């Protein structure tokens, strides 16, 4: 993702993005600083943990409290010595993770710059949105939280960006929460994707939906279309969470994918147990074979939204996101 020329070339060749018009956002000023919390937290010179944490708390009070209670699950009712032992135990056991992150993210500047680019597009399309002013990096449990959006900060869990082949992700306790089809995205260049996706979800929070499958597919497709606009130089496969080959194959078999929904009369299904098979994270779509990715309904919904926007190019992002999915479906007349 650092090499934008390659990324754009792949986009043109593989994903038919030749008609994409990318606005010039170079004059939009973004003020973001990065705080490396994990460097302070894993400071080996610390003798009195809670005295040290109070010092850190003065630098970033809201984050330190949330880090301890929500990310590390320190119970506020615990005696101080119990809490200190627990936190020190975490620091000791996660020292190798911290060391790996130090090697990979010794210079975080390239990632900060990528996030700033994403924020420029957020500001371009949503000028009234209050942008975060800082990025806070941390190390937390590998089977816990990852990247988070706080009120004034993008919070990046570096333990989820050490590279998909890191042995940490192959352990049983991590696999139970993040199996391979998810942990393959635990790469450094997904930092910007996750940060901007969290902002997109903040702009348009997801809601419980009892509508038919096709409407939920299109709702997912709207979000992918939005994310693509906010990260126009990022490869599409990263936005949906597929491998590069999976997305290439999905485009090659777009008609087959659509036939799955048509021939099995799935579009108007309202059974949540069936719907989740097509619009939630999963390792594969059983009906399409071993190599077919999961979440295939979101892919199809994305293509429906693209077709609609091709026919209605004057539609703004705000209008699209607020538009009834049934209108999009009827007017797109999607048929690959």
C-alpha positions in Angstrom: 0.0 0.0 0.0 3.0 2.3 0.4 3.6 2.0 -3.4 0.5 3.9 -4.7 1.6 3.5 -8.3 1.5 -0.3 -8.0 -1.8 -0.2 -6.1 -3.4 2.0 -8.8 -2.1 -0.3 -11.5 -3.5 -3.4 -9.9 -6.8 -1.6 -9.4 -7.0 -0.8 -13.1 -6.0 -4.2 -14.3 -7.9 -6.4 -11.9 -10.8 -4.5 -10.6 -12.0 -2.4 -13.5 -11.5 0.9 -11.8 -10.7 2.9 -14.9 -13.7 5.1 -14.6 -13.0 6.1 -11.0 -12.7 9.8 -10.5 -10.6 10.7 -7.5 -11.0 14.2 -6.2 -7.9 16.3 -5.4 -7.7 16.6 -1.6 -4.1 17.8 -1.4 -5.0 21.2 -0.1 -7.1 19.8 2.8 -5.0 20.3 5.9 -5.1 17.5 8.5 -3.6 17.9 12.0 -2.9 14.5 13.5 -0.1 13.4 15.9 0.8 9.9 17.0 1.3 8.8 20.6 3.2 5.6 21.1 1.6 4.4 24.3 3.1 1.0 24.2 6.6 2.5 24.4 5.8 4.1 27.7 3.8 1.1 29.0 6.5 -1.4 28.3 9.3 0.9 29.6 11.7 -1.5 31.4 13.0 1.3 33.6 9.7 1.3 35.6 9.9 0.1 39.2 6.6 1.3 40.7 3.9 0.4 38.2 1.1 2.4 39.5 3.2 5.5 40.1 4.2 5.2 36.5 0.6 4.7 35.3 -0.4 7.9 37.1 2.3 9.7 35.1 0.9 8.2 31.9 -2.6 9.0 33.0 -1.6 12.7 33.1 -0.6 12.5 29.5 -3.8 10.7 28.3 -6.3 10.2 31.1 -9.2 8.8 29.1 -7.2 6.2 27.3 -5.2 4.9 30.2 -8.3 4.2 32.2 -10.0 2.4 29.3 -6.8 0.5 28.5 -6.6 -0.9 32.0 -10.3 -1.7 32.5 -11.6 -2.5 29.0 -8.6 -3.8 27.1 -6.6 -5.5 29.9 -9.8 -6.3 31.9 -8.4 -5.0 35.2 -11.2 -5.0 37.7 -11.3 -1.6 39.5 -12.4 -3.4 42.7 -9.2 -5.4 42.9 -6.6 -4.6 45.6 -3.7 -2.6 44.1 -1.2 -5.4 44.6 -3.4 -7.8 42.8 -4.0 -5.4 39.9 -0.2 -4.6 39.8 0.7 -8.3 39.6 -1.9 -8.9 36.8 -0.6 -6.0 34.7 3.1 -6.9 35.3 2.2 -10.4 34.3 0.8 -9.1 31.0 3.8 -6.9 30.4 6.2 -9.9 30.9 4.2 -12.3 28.8 3.7 -9.8 26.0 7.3 -8.6 25.9 8.0 -10.6 22.7 4.9 -9.1 21.0 6.1 -5.7 22.0 9.6 -6.4 20.6 8.1 -7.6 17.3 6.0 -4.4 17.1 9.1 -2.3 17.8 10.9 -3.9 14.8 8.0 -3.4 12.4 6.8 0.0 13.6 10.0 1.6 14.7 9.0 4.4 12.4 5.3 4.9 12.4 5.4 7.9 10.2 4.4 6.1 6.9 1.2 4.8 8.6 0.4 8.2 10.0 0.7 9.7 6.6 -1.6 7.0 5.1 -4.2 7.7 7.8 -3.9 11.5 7.1 -4.7 10.8 3.4 -7.8 8.9 4.4 -8.9 11.7 6.7 -8.5 14.2 3.9 -11.1 12.3 1.9 -13.3 12.1 5.0 -13.1 15.9 5.3 -13.7 16.3 1.6 -17.0 14.3 1.6 -18.1 15.1 5.2 -16.8 18.6 6.0 -18.8 18.8 9.2 -17.5 15.6 10.7 -15.2 16.1 13.7 -11.9 14.4 12.8 -9.8 12.7 15.5 -6.7 14.7 16.4 -4.3 11.9 17.3 -3.4 8.3 16.8 -2.7 6.2 19.8 -0.8 2.9 19.4 -0.9 0.2 22.0 -0.2 -3.5 22.7 -3.1 -5.5 24.0 -4.2 -9.1 24.3 -4.1 -10.8 20.9 -7.5 -12.4 21.4 -9.1 -9.0 22.4 -9.7 -5.6 20.9 -7.9 -4.3 17.9 -8.3 -0.9 16.3 -10.8 1.4 18.0 -12.3 4.8 17.4 -12.4 7.0 20.5 -14.0 10.4 20.8 -10.8 12.2 19.8 -8.4 9.5 18.7 -7.8 6.6 16.4 -6.5 3.8 18.6 -4.4 1.2 16.9 -3.7 -2.2 18.4 -0.3 -3.1 17.0 -0.7 -6.7 18.2 -3.1 -7.2 15.2 -0.7 -5.9 12.6 2.4 -8.0 13.0 2.0 -9.9 9.7 -0.4 -12.8 8.9 2.3 -15.4 9.4 3.2 -14.4 12.9 3.2 -17.4 15.2 1.1 -15.6 17.7 -1.9 -15.8 15.4 -1.5 -19.6 15.0 -2.0 -20.2 18.8 -5.2 -21.9 19.9 -6.4 -19.0 22.1 -6.1 -16.5 19.2 -7.6 -18.9 16.6 -10.7 -19.3 18.7 -11.4 -15.6 18.3 -9.6 -14.8 15.1 -9.4 -17.8 12.7 -7.1 -17.7 9.7 -9.6 -16.1 7.3 -9.6 -13.1 9.7 -6.0 -13.1 10.9 -4.7 -13.0 7.4 -5.7 -9.3 7.5 -3.4 -8.8 10.5 -0.9 -6.9 8.3 0.6 -3.4 8.8 -1.2 -2.0 5.8 -4.6 -2.7 7.2 -4.1 0.0 9.8 -5.5 2.7 7.6 -8.3 0.5 6.3 -9.5 -0.3 9.9 -9.1 3.4 11.0 -11.2 4.7 8.2 -13.7 1.9 8.4 -14.3 2.8 12.0 -14.9 6.4 11.0 -17.3 5.2 8.3 -19.2 3.2 10.9 -19.3 6.3 13.2 -20.8 8.3 10.3 -23.4 5.7 9.6 -23.7 3.3 12.6 -24.9 -0.2 11.7 -28.4 -1.1 13.0 -30.2 -4.3 13.5 -32.2 -5.1 10.4 -35.1 -7.4 9.8 -35.3 -6.7 6.1 -34.9 -9.3 3.4 -31.4 -10.5 2.4 -31.2 -8.4 -0.7 -31.8 -5.2 1.3 -29.1 -6.2 3.8 -26.7 -7.1 0.9 -27.2 -3.6 -0.5 -26.8 -2.0 2.9 -23.4 -3.7 3.2 -22.6 -2.7 -0.4 -23.3 0.9 0.5 -20.7 0.8 3.2 -18.1 -0.8 0.9 -18.9 1.9 -1.7 -18.4 4.6 1.0 -15.1 3.0 2.2 -13.9 2.8 -1.4 -14.5 6.6 -1.8 -12.7 7.4 1.4 -9.7 5.1 0.5 -9.7 5.4 -3.3 -6.1 4.2 -3.7 -6.5 1.2 -1.5 -6.9 -2.2 -3.3 -10.5 -3.3 -3.2 -9.8 -6.7 -1.8 -8.5 -5.1 1.4 -11.8 -3.2 1.8 -13.9 -6.3 1.8 -11.4 -8.5 3.6 -10.8 -11.0 0.8 -7.5 -12.2 -0.5 -6.4 -10.6 -3.8 -7.1 -13.9 -5.7 -10.6 -14.2 -4.0 -11.7 -10.8 -5.3 -10.3 -11.4 -8.7 -12.3 -14.7 -8.9 -15.4 -13.1 -7.5 -15.4 -10.6 -10.4 -14.7 -13.4 -12.9 -17.7 -15.3 -11.5 -20.0 -12.4 -10.8 -22.9 -13.9 -12.8 -22.5 -17.2 -11.0 -22.6 -15.5 -7.7 -25.8 -13.6 -8.6 -27.3 -16.9 -9.9 -26.8 -18.4 -6.5 -29.2 -15.9 -5.0 -31.7 -16.0 -7.9 -31.9 -19.7 -8.5 -32.2 -20.5 -4.8 -34.8 -17.7 -4.2 -32.7 -16.2 -1.5 -33.2 -12.4 -2.2 -36.4 -12.1 -0.1 -35.3 -14.5 2.7 -35.8 -13.0 6.1 -34.4 -15.8 8.3 -31.5 -14.4 10.2 -29.7 -17.8 10.4 -29.7 -17.9 6.6 -28.9 -14.3 6.0 -25.8 -14.4 8.2 -24.3 -17.0 5.9 -24.0 -14.4 3.1 -23.4 -11.0 4.8 -21.3 -12.0 7.9 -17.6 -13.0 8.2 -17.1 -16.6 7.3 -14.3 -18.7 5.7 -16.2 -19.6 2.5 -19.5 -19.8 0.7 -20.3 -23.5 0.7 -22.5 -23.5 -2.4 -19.8 -21.9 -4.5 -17.0 -24.3 -3.7 -14.0 -24.4 -1.4 -12.2 -21.4 -2.9 -15.2 -19.0 -2.7 -14.9 -16.4 0.1 -17.5 -15.8 2.7 -19.5 -12.6 2.9 -20.4 -13.1 -0.7 -23.7 -11.2 -0.3 -21.8 -8.1 0.6 -19.8 -8.4 -2.6 -23.0 -8.7 -4.7 -24.5 -5.8 -2.8 -21.5 -3.7 -3.6 -21.9 -4.4 -7.3 -25.5 -3.4 -7.1 -24.6 -0.1 -5.5 -22.0 0.5 -8.2 -24.5 -0.1 -10.9 -26.9 2.3 -9.3 -24.3 5.0 -9.0 -23.3 4.5 -12.6 -26.9 5.3 -13.5 -27.3 8.1 -10.9 -23.8 9.7 -10.9 -25.1 13.0 -9.4 -26.1 11.2 -6.2 -23.9 12.4 -3.3 -22.4 10.0 -0.8 -24.7 11.4 1.9 -27.7 10.8 -0.3 -26.6 7.3 -1.2 -26.1 6.3 2.5 -29.5 7.6 3.4 -31.3 6.1 0.4 -33.7 3.3 0.9 -32.1 0.0 -0.2 -35.2 -1.0 -2.1 -35.0 2.0 -4.3 -31.4 1.2 -5.1 -32.3 -2.4 -5.9 -35.2 -1.5 -8.2 -33.4 1.3 -10.1 -30.0 -0.4 -10.4 -31.6 -3.3 -12.5 -28.5 -5.3 -11.7 -27.9 -8.3 -13.9 -24.2 -9.3 -14.4 
